[in-house]
């Protein structure tokens, strides 16, 4: 299992720890078999789990971005421990578009609906994503043509609460193909549990329900 393979990864305080969405995306990356010999971008790298996975699978080059200095330091150390070369950079999604086009883009972005101000680089920025959970997802859709090379593949993990079909629609609007390729229903973790009452009040969650469906969307550029 992926969890066992990456049991050695260390996560610093304030850095998003790998969990169900991370494992689902790692499994999807393995199943798609698109990494070997290719240039890979990991957006919102956190602990570096996906970037390291790509490097271990034979990527020609791996670049990873995060807005959190703590995450950048953590991912860099984890890559070194794993014995792989990952270029971990402090920067935003907009910064990543100046790094050139990539054959493969992977992202486990913030996607939890929240009215909390999106300020600073604290741990909540790893999950808070505006009222509809799509602040980062929408920017990723907008910038996809500036990130993904012709013939390239993008894999993005979502929660059902962040409207995965909207990502499919937006990617199709720019001429890409997009479809869900993996799903998994999981119990709420600590973050979603703490947000449950607010999601219920907003009508996004049935009263008493404490599980969510995770979805990986695959995007391909011809």
DAVEN-V427926 format. One record per residue. N is the residue number from 1. RES is the residue in three letters. SS is DSSP state (~ for helix, > for strand, _ for the rest). PHI is phi in degrees with one decimal (none if undefined). D_CENTER is the distance of its C-alpha to the mean C-alpha in whole Angstrom. Layout:
# DAVEN-V427926
n & res & ss & phi & d_center
N & RES & SS & PHI & D_CENTER
N & RES & SS & PHI & D_CENTER
This chain:
# DAVEN-V427926
n & res & ss & phi & d_center
1 & UNK & _ & none & 19
2 & UNK & ~ & -59.3 & 16
3 & UNK & ~ & -58.5 & 17
4 & UNK & ~ & -68.0 & 20
5 & UNK & ~ & -60.5 & 19
6 & UNK & _ & -108.0 & 17
7 & UNK & _ & -63.0 & 19
8 & UNK & _ & -79.0 & 20
9 & UNK & _ & -66.2 & 17
10 & UNK & _ & -104.0 & 18
11 & UNK & _ & -122.2 & 16
12 & UNK & _ & -77.4 & 18
13 & UNK & _ & -57.1 & 19
14 & UNK & _ & 85.5 & 17
15 & UNK & _ & -111.3 & 14
16 & UNK & _ & -63.6 & 11
17 & UNK & _ & -83.7 & 12
18 & UNK & _ & -55.8 & 11
19 & UNK & _ & -148.7 & 12
20 & UNK & ~ & -54.6 & 12
21 & UNK & ~ & -66.8 & 8
22 & UNK & ~ & -62.8 & 8
23 & UNK & ~ & -65.2 & 11
24 & UNK & ~ & -62.4 & 11
25 & UNK & ~ & -70.1 & 8
26 & UNK & ~ & -61.0 & 10
27 & UNK & ~ & -64.2 & 13
28 & UNK & ~ & -64.3 & 12
29 & UNK & ~ & -62.6 & 12
30 & UNK & ~ & -66.8 & 15
31 & UNK & ~ & -64.8 & 17
32 & UNK & ~ & -72.8 & 16
33 & UNK & _ & 52.9 & 18
34 & UNK & _ & -117.6 & 17
35 & UNK & _ & -93.9 & 16
36 & UNK & _ & -54.3 & 20
37 & UNK & _ & 76.6 & 21
38 & UNK & _ & -116.6 & 19
39 & UNK & > & -90.7 & 17
40 & UNK & > & -121.4 & 13
41 & UNK & > & -118.1 & 11
42 & UNK & > & -113.5 & 8
43 & UNK & > & -97.1 & 6
44 & UNK & _ & 64.5 & 6
45 & UNK & _ & -69.2 & 7
46 & UNK & _ & 61.2 & 9
47 & UNK & _ & -74.7 & 11
48 & UNK & _ & 92.0 & 11
49 & UNK & ~ & -56.3 & 10
50 & UNK & ~ & -74.9 & 8
51 & UNK & ~ & -61.8 & 11
52 & UNK & ~ & -65.7 & 14
53 & UNK & ~ & -57.6 & 13
54 & UNK & ~ & -63.4 & 13
55 & UNK & ~ & -63.7 & 16
56 & UNK & ~ & -65.7 & 18
57 & UNK & _ & -89.8 & 18
58 & UNK & _ & 93.0 & 20
59 & UNK & _ & -59.3 & 18
60 & UNK & _ & -68.4 & 20
61 & UNK & > & -152.0 & 18
62 & UNK & > & -128.9 & 15
63 & UNK & > & -118.4 & 14
64 & UNK & > & -129.4 & 11
65 & UNK & > & -122.4 & 11
66 & UNK & > & -153.8 & 11
67 & UNK & _ & -84.0 & 13
68 & UNK & _ & -96.1 & 14
69 & UNK & ~ & -58.1 & 17
70 & UNK & ~ & -63.9 & 17
71 & UNK & ~ & -66.9 & 13
72 & UNK & ~ & -60.5 & 15
73 & UNK & ~ & -65.0 & 18
74 & UNK & ~ & -64.3 & 16
75 & UNK & ~ & -63.2 & 14
76 & UNK & ~ & -62.5 & 17
77 & UNK & ~ & -66.3 & 19
78 & UNK & ~ & -65.5 & 17
79 & UNK & ~ & -63.8 & 17
80 & UNK & ~ & -63.4 & 21
81 & UNK & ~ & -61.9 & 22
82 & UNK & ~ & -77.8 & 20
83 & UNK & _ & 74.7 & 22
84 & UNK & _ & -123.7 & 20
85 & UNK & _ & -98.4 & 20
86 & UNK & _ & -128.0 & 17
87 & UNK & > & -87.5 & 17
88 & UNK & > & -94.3 & 15
89 & UNK & > & -124.0 & 16
90 & UNK & > & -83.2 & 16
91 & UNK & _ & 173.6 & 15
92 & UNK & _ & -93.2 & 13
93 & UNK & ~ & -60.3 & 12
94 & UNK & ~ & -62.8 & 15
95 & UNK & ~ & -62.3 & 16
96 & UNK & ~ & -63.6 & 14
97 & UNK & ~ & -67.9 & 16
98 & UNK & ~ & -89.5 & 19
99 & UNK & ~ & -91.2 & 18
100 & UNK & _ & 91.6 & 19
101 & UNK & _ & -85.9 & 18
102 & UNK & > & -120.5 & 16
103 & UNK & > & -74.1 & 16
104 & UNK & > & -137.0 & 13
105 & UNK & > & -124.1 & 10
106 & UNK & > & -123.5 & 6
107 & UNK & > & -155.3 & 3
108 & UNK & _ & -115.3 & 1
109 & UNK & _ & -84.4 & 4
110 & UNK & _ & -58.7 & 7
111 & UNK & _ & -146.9 & 9
112 & UNK & > & -85.8 & 12
113 & UNK & _ & -59.6 & 15
114 & UNK & _ & -158.3 & 17
115 & UNK & _ & -92.5 & 20
116 & UNK & _ & -65.4 & 20
117 & UNK & _ & -59.0 & 20
118 & UNK & _ & -90.9 & 17
119 & UNK & _ & -127.9 & 19
120 & UNK & _ & 69.6 & 19
121 & UNK & _ & -131.3 & 16
122 & UNK & _ & -68.8 & 17
123 & UNK & ~ & -60.2 & 15
124 & UNK & ~ & -64.4 & 15
125 & UNK & ~ & -69.0 & 13
126 & UNK & ~ & -79.0 & 10
127 & UNK & _ & -135.4 & 10
128 & UNK & > & -65.0 & 13
129 & UNK & _ & -144.1 & 12
130 & UNK & _ & 79.0 & 16
131 & UNK & _ & -59.8 & 18
132 & UNK & _ & -104.6 & 17
133 & UNK & _ & 72.6 & 13
134 & UNK & _ & -125.2 & 12
135 & UNK & ~ & -57.7 & 13
136 & UNK & ~ & -79.4 & 10
137 & UNK & ~ & -59.2 & 9
138 & UNK & ~ & -65.7 & 13
139 & UNK & ~ & -66.6 & 13
140 & UNK & ~ & -63.3 & 10
141 & UNK & ~ & -64.0 & 13
142 & UNK & ~ & -64.5 & 16
143 & UNK & ~ & -91.9 & 15
144 & UNK & ~ & -51.8 & 14
145 & UNK & ~ & -64.1 & 17
146 & UNK & ~ & -89.6 & 17
147 & UNK & ~ & -111.5 & 15
148 & UNK & > & -98.9 & 15
149 & UNK & > & -74.3 & 19
150 & UNK & > & -54.4 & 21
151 & UNK & > & 82.4 & 21
152 & UNK & > & -88.1 & 17
153 & UNK & > & -131.2 & 14
154 & UNK & > & -120.6 & 10
155 & UNK & > & -122.8 & 8
156 & UNK & > & -131.1 & 6
157 & UNK & > & -93.4 & 6
158 & UNK & > & -129.0 & 8
159 & UNK & > & -97.5 & 11
160 & UNK & ~ & -57.0 & 14
161 & UNK & ~ & -79.2 & 15
162 & UNK & ~ & -109.1 & 13
163 & UNK & _ & 58.8 & 15
164 & UNK & ~ & -54.3 & 13
165 & UNK & ~ & -59.1 & 16
166 & UNK & ~ & -65.1 & 16
167 & UNK & ~ & -63.1 & 13
168 & UNK & ~ & -58.9 & 16
169 & UNK & ~ & -61.5 & 19
170 & UNK & ~ & -67.7 & 17
171 & UNK & ~ & -67.4 & 16
172 & UNK & ~ & -67.1 & 20
173 & UNK & ~ & -63.1 & 21
174 & UNK & _ & -97.5 & 21
175 & UNK & _ & 91.8 & 22
176 & UNK & _ & -89.1 & 19
177 & UNK & > & -100.0 & 19
178 & UNK & > & -149.9 & 16
179 & UNK & > & -162.0 & 16
180 & UNK & > & -73.2 & 15
181 & UNK & > & -122.1 & 15
182 & UNK & > & -154.8 & 14
183 & UNK & > & -137.3 & 15
184 & UNK & > & -156.2 & 15
185 & UNK & > & -94.9 & 17
186 & UNK & > & -132.9 & 17
187 & UNK & > & -68.8 & 19
188 & UNK & _ & -58.0 & 18
189 & UNK & _ & -88.0 & 17
190 & UNK & ~ & -58.8 & 18
191 & UNK & ~ & -65.6 & 16
192 & UNK & ~ & -64.7 & 17
193 & UNK & ~ & -62.1 & 20
194 & UNK & ~ & -69.9 & 21
195 & UNK & ~ & -97.8 & 20
196 & UNK & ~ & -59.0 & 22
197 & UNK & ~ & -63.2 & 25
198 & UNK & ~ & -67.5 & 23
199 & UNK & ~ & -67.1 & 21
200 & UNK & ~ & -63.5 & 25
201 & UNK & ~ & -62.9 & 27
202 & UNK & _ & -83.7 & 25
203 & UNK & _ & 78.3 & 25
204 & UNK & _ & -91.3 & 22
205 & UNK & _ & -136.6 & 22
206 & UNK & _ & -65.1 & 26
207 & UNK & _ & -54.0 & 28
208 & UNK & _ & 86.7 & 27
209 & UNK & _ & -74.7 & 24
210 & UNK & _ & -137.8 & 22
211 & UNK & > & -148.7 & 19
212 & UNK & > & -143.0 & 17
213 & UNK & > & -98.2 & 15
214 & UNK & > & -93.8 & 12
215 & UNK & > & -135.9 & 11
216 & UNK & > & -102.0 & 9
217 & UNK & > & -98.5 & 11
218 & UNK & > & -99.7 & 12
219 & UNK & > & -118.5 & 13
220 & UNK & > & -125.4 & 16
221 & UNK & _ & -107.9 & 19
222 & UNK & _ & -78.3 & 22
